[in-house]
Amino acid sequence: MILYGKGGHGGIPQKTIDPIVATSAVIQGIQTIVSRNLSPIDSAVVSIGTIEGGTANNVICE
């Protein structure tokens, strides 16, 4: 899955669409898949392999 946003300067986040925040919501949703859909007696694993969000200072990534 790839999430894209609209990058920009960290000082004006209201003009961006931050994909890190969206990714956080997806991660929380994924973590509830097991707890809300399977019996506590059953075992299951959900893994998230890699998250990349850029490395520039004071910049919200695209």
C-alpha distances in whole Angstrom, upper triangle without the diagonal:
4,7,10,13,17,19,22,25,25,28,27,24,25,24,20,17,16,12,13,15,12,10,13,13,10,11,15,14,12,15,17,16,19,21,22,21,23,27,28,30,27,24,21,18,14,13,11,11,11,10,12,13,16,20,22,25,25,22,19,16,15
4,7,10,14,15,19,22,22,25,24,21,22,21,17,14,13,10,11,13,11,9,13,14,11,13,16,15,15,18,20,19,22,24,24,24,26,30,31,33,30,28,24,21,17,16,13,13,11,10,10,11,14,17,19,22,22,19,16,13,11
4,7,10,12,16,19,19,22,21,17,18,17,14,11,10,6,9,10,8,7,11,11,10,12,15,15,15,18,19,19,22,24,24,25,27,31,31,34,31,29,25,23,19,17,14,15,13,10,10,10,13,17,18,20,20,17,14,11,9
4,7,9,13,16,17,20,18,15,16,15,11,8,8,6,9,11,9,10,13,14,13,15,18,18,18,21,23,23,26,28,28,28,31,34,35,37,35,33,29,26,23,21,18,18,15,13,11,10,12,16,17,19,18,15,11,9,6
4,6,10,13,14,16,15,12,12,11,7,5,6,5,9,10,9,10,13,14,14,16,18,19,20,22,24,25,28,29,29,30,33,36,36,39,37,35,31,29,25,23,20,20,18,14,13,11,12,16,16,17,16,12,9,7,5
4,7,10,12,14,12,10,11,8,5,5,7,8,11,12,12,14,16,17,17,20,22,22,23,26,27,28,31,32,32,33,36,39,40,43,40,38,35,32,28,27,23,24,21,17,15,12,13,16,15,16,14,11,8,7,5
4,7,9,12,10,9,11,8,5,7,7,9,11,12,13,14,16,18,19,20,23,24,25,27,29,30,33,34,34,35,38,41,41,44,42,39,36,33,29,27,23,23,20,17,14,11,11,13,11,13,11,7,5,5,4
4,6,9,7,7,9,7,6,9,9,11,13,14,16,17,19,20,22,23,25,26,27,29,31,33,35,36,36,38,41,44,43,46,44,42,39,36,32,30,26,26,23,19,17,13,12,13,11,11,9,6,5,7,8
4,5,6,7,10,9,8,11,11,14,14,15,18,19,20,22,24,25,26,28,29,31,33,34,37,37,38,40,42,45,44,47,46,44,40,37,34,32,28,28,24,21,18,14,13,13,10,9,6,5,6,9,11
4,6,6,9,10,9,11,10,13,13,14,16,18,18,20,22,23,24,26,28,28,31,33,35,35,36,38,40,43,42,45,44,41,38,35,32,30,26,27,23,20,17,14,13,13,10,8,5,5,6,9,12
4,6,9,10,10,13,13,16,16,16,19,21,21,23,25,26,27,29,30,31,33,35,38,38,38,41,43,45,45,48,47,44,42,39,35,33,30,30,27,23,21,17,17,16,14,11,7,8,9,13,15
4,5,6,8,11,11,15,16,15,18,20,20,21,24,25,26,28,30,31,32,34,37,37,37,39,42,45,44,48,46,44,41,39,35,33,30,31,27,24,22,18,18,18,15,14,10,10,9,13,14
4,5,5,8,8,12,12,12,14,16,17,18,20,21,22,24,26,27,29,31,33,33,33,36,38,41,41,44,43,41,38,35,31,30,27,27,24,21,19,15,16,17,15,14,10,9,8,11,12
4,6,8,9,13,14,13,15,18,18,18,21,23,23,24,27,28,29,31,34,34,34,36,39,41,41,45,43,42,39,36,33,32,28,30,27,23,22,18,19,20,18,17,14,13,11,13,14
4,7,9,13,15,14,15,18,19,20,22,24,25,26,28,30,31,32,35,36,35,37,40,43,43,46,45,43,40,37,34,32,29,30,27,23,21,18,18,20,18,17,14,12,10,12,12
4,6,9,11,11,12,15,16,17,18,21,22,23,25,26,28,29,32,33,33,34,37,40,40,43,42,40,36,34,30,29,25,26,23,19,18,14,15,17,15,15,13,10,7,9,9
4,6,9,9,9,11,13,14,15,17,19,19,21,23,24,26,29,30,29,31,34,37,37,40,38,36,33,31,27,26,22,23,21,17,16,13,14,17,16,17,15,12,8,9,8
4,5,6,7,9,10,12,13,15,16,17,19,21,22,24,27,27,27,29,32,35,35,38,36,34,31,28,24,23,19,20,18,14,13,10,12,14,14,15,13,10,6,7,7
4,5,5,6,8,10,10,12,14,15,16,18,20,21,24,25,25,27,29,32,32,35,33,31,28,25,21,20,16,17,14,11,10,8,11,14,15,16,15,12,8,7,7
4,5,5,6,9,10,10,12,14,15,16,19,20,23,24,24,26,28,31,31,33,32,29,26,23,20,18,14,15,13,9,9,7,10,12,14,15,14,12,9,8,9
4,5,5,7,9,10,11,13,14,16,17,19,22,22,22,25,27,30,29,32,31,29,26,24,20,19,16,18,16,12,13,11,14,16,17,17,16,14,11,11,12
4,5,5,6,9,10,11,12,14,16,17,20,21,21,22,25,28,28,31,30,28,25,22,19,18,15,17,15,12,13,12,15,18,19,20,18,16,13,12,12
4,5,5,6,9,10,10,12,14,16,18,19,20,21,23,27,26,29,27,25,22,19,16,14,11,13,11,9,10,10,13,16,18,19,19,17,13,12,12
4,5,5,6,9,10,11,13,15,17,18,18,20,22,25,25,28,26,24,21,19,15,14,12,14,13,10,12,12,15,17,19,20,19,18,15,14,15
4,5,5,6,9,10,11,13,16,16,16,18,21,23,23,27,25,24,21,19,15,15,13,16,15,13,15,15,18,21,22,23,22,20,17,17,17
4,5,5,6,9,10,11,14,15,15,16,19,22,22,25,23,21,18,16,13,13,11,14,13,12,14,14,18,21,23,24,24,22,18,17,17
4,5,5,6,9,10,12,13,14,16,18,21,20,23,21,19,16,14,10,10,8,11,11,10,13,14,18,20,23,24,24,22,19,18,18
4,5,5,7,9,11,11,12,14,16,19,18,22,20,19,16,14,11,12,11,15,15,14,17,17,21,23,25,26,25,24,21,20,21
4,5,5,7,10,10,10,12,14,17,18,21,19,18,15,14,11,12,12,15,16,15,18,19,23,25,28,28,28,26,23,22,22
4,5,5,8,10,10,11,13,16,17,19,17,15,12,11,7,9,9,13,14,14,17,19,22,25,28,29,29,27,24,22,22
4,6,7,7,9,11,12,15,14,17,15,14,11,9,7,9,9,13,15,15,19,20,24,26,28,29,29,28,25,24,24
4,5,5,6,8,10,12,12,16,14,14,12,11,10,12,13,17,19,18,22,23,27,29,31,32,32,30,27,27,27
4,6,6,6,8,11,12,15,13,12,10,10,8,11,13,16,19,19,22,24,28,30,33,34,34,32,29,28,27
4,6,5,6,8,9,11,9,8,7,8,7,11,14,17,20,21,24,26,30,32,35,36,36,34,31,30,30
4,6,6,8,7,11,10,10,9,10,11,14,16,20,22,22,26,27,31,33,36,36,36,35,32,31,31
4,6,8,9,13,12,13,12,13,13,16,18,22,24,24,27,29,32,35,37,38,37,36,33,32,32
4,7,9,12,10,11,10,12,12,16,18,22,24,25,28,30,33,36,39,40,39,38,34,33,33
4,6,8,6,8,8,11,12,16,19,22,25,26,30,31,35,38,40,41,41,40,37,36,35
4,5,5,8,10,13,15,19,22,25,28,29,33,34,38,40,43,44,44,43,40,39,38
4,6,7,10,12,15,18,21,24,27,28,32,34,37,39,42,43,43,42,39,38,38
4,7,10,13,16,19,23,26,29,30,34,36,40,42,45,45,46,45,42,41,41
4,7,10,13,17,20,23,26,28,32,34,37,40,43,44,44,43,40,39,39
4,7,10,14,17,20,23,25,29,31,35,36,40,41,42,40,38,36,36
4,7,10,14,16,20,22,25,28,31,33,37,38,39,37,34,33,33
4,6,10,12,16,18,22,24,28,30,33,34,35,34,31,30,30
4,7,10,13,15,19,21,24,27,30,31,32,31,28,26,26
4,6,9,12,15,18,21,23,27,28,29,28,26,24,24
4,6,8,12,14,18,20,23,25,26,24,22,20,20
4,7,10,14,16,18,22,24,26,24,22,20,20
4,7,10,13,15,18,20,22,20,18,16,17
4,7,10,12,15,17,19,17,15,13,13
4,6,9,12,15,16,14,12,10,11
4,7,9,12,13,10,9,6,8
4,6,9,11,9,8,6,9
4,7,9,8,10,8,12
4,7,6,8,8,11
4,6,9,10,14
4,7,10,13
4,6,9
4,7
4
